[in-house]
Structure formats: structure tokens, C-alpha cells
Amino acid sequence: MRRFLVWSALAALIGLVFAVGGYWAYWNFHARFQPVTITRGQAEIQRLIDEASWLSPGGGGEPVYVVTFRENTAGQRYEAEEFAKLRAAGAEPRIIVFARADREGLAQSTAAERATVAELWLSRDWDLYARWTATPVRYWTAVGGPAADGNLARSAVVLAGRQFVDQLGTLLQDNGVPSGYPIVLWRDREGFLKACACADSRSWVFIRDDLGAPDRVRAAAAAPVEPGSADAGPAYPQLEQPLPELTAETSPPPEGTATPPAPPQARQNEDTTFF
């Protein structure tokens, strides 16, 4: 009888260990990456994202809001790897960018970043955003555009972006959404508002599943450009005869030989802003 009780206790202990281990594995590799369905403050969250100045590459469709800041590596990866998939599913990615506030006396944004964020909130210029994110941070000076620091109106815009993030973060925490960026918000096929602190790429698949987006998107082949179209560029004259092969001993062409026109040199337009 005693042996039976010992073996029963041992079997129960082993079962408990397996149960705990199985639950931990489920949570660690699956559950913690699942999005959160918003059940509290839905109207307030929707109002916040509707009122924010978002940027979009266009396309229309069901909006997917991505809240991020310039140096957020996960946000940059999400844009590079997932936006084409979302658009293939008929969704429209909308970015809400902000400049982080100082933390413990240390600045987390630069003057150039604050100037650019203010301009993006006011102009919602996707081309400016694309140039900004394509330029390494250390090379982006925002020269040519108005500064936000020392400008009461533009400083207020930067502050509004930070207040938006603080209010949104509080509402999401009330729903159990962990902290982290980018924050992605969307509505699933049933219309439920969902949120994800998508710093880990393993959470992105759940967004694709909700929206019916593909896991891969084939690169679009470049369409042929018709001569004379707006995208064809300047037309250069056709040479009547081919150019002679150039070698180290090639002598100047004899007098009277037509010299082919040189292509125009690249130069910077005078009205370009934000370098």
C-alpha cells in the first residue's frame, strides 16, 4: 500500500511537471505573441487614431495603424517586410510617427527629428517620410525646413504627438497590451478592434491571418516604359554612327567629325528642402 502511494504521488508530480511545462511552452512560443482584442475604451482609442496625423503610401482599404518612432528597428522591419503583404490583402498601412520625450534628463530625440515630425504631422507628406527613413539618422539634418525648437506652434505639434502616445499607451495597458513598439492597431474580419505591441516578428503572422494577407509577396516586375511617356525621361538624340572603341591610344577625332552630346550632369534643385 505504501509503495502504491509513493508511485501515485510520483506519477502525479510528473504529470504536474508536464502540465506546467506544456503551458509554459504554449505561452512562450505562441500565446504571448497573440494580439489583444480591445474590450475597454474602444471608442476612445478609435477617436485617438482618427484624430492623429497619419501617413500612408496610399491604396485605400481597411486601415492598419502603426505607431512608431524614427529609430525603432522593429518598426522599420515591419514596414519593409509587411506593408506590401497588407496592401496585397486590400489593407492600407497608416503610420503615426512621434518624437520621444526626454527620459531621466537624457534626450531621446534630436532637433532634426522633432522638426521633421512636426512637419509630417502638419503636411502628411509621404514623400518626405520616405526620404527621411531612407536617410541614415546621422546624416539627416532637416536643413531647409522650419525648426520645431523655439517655434511655439511646431513645438505644440511635437508635444501633441507625445500626448497621443501617452493616452494611447494608458488605454492599451488597461486592456492588457504589453509595452513595446511598433504598436499596430486594426480591425479583424468581424470588426473587432485589436492591438499588438509588435516588437517581435513572431507576432506579425497573427495580423496577416486576421486580414487574409499572404505570407509572401512576389516582387512586381518592372513594366516596360514607352518612349515619350512621362516616365521615359529626357529623350537623347540618336547617333548617326557608333562611337569608336576607346583605348589608351585613341587619338582625338579628326576635324569635322560630329561629337556626340554629353548627357546632362546631375544637380540639386534650388527649391529642395529637408536634406
Secondary structure, DSSP 4 states (H G I P E B T S, - for coil): -HHHHHHHHHHHHHHHHHHHHHHHHHHHHTGGGS-EE--SSHHHHHHHHHHS--B-----SEEEEEEE-TT-HHHHHHHHHHHHHHHHTTEEEEEEE-PPPPBTTB--S-HHHHHHHHHHHHH--HHHHHHHHHS-GGG---TTS--STT-HHHHHHHHHHHHHHHHHHHHHHHTTPPP-SSEEEEE-TT--EEEEE--SGGGHHHHHHHHT--S--PPPPPPPPPTTSTTS-PPPPPPSSPPPPP-TTPPPPPTTPPPPPPPPPP---TT----
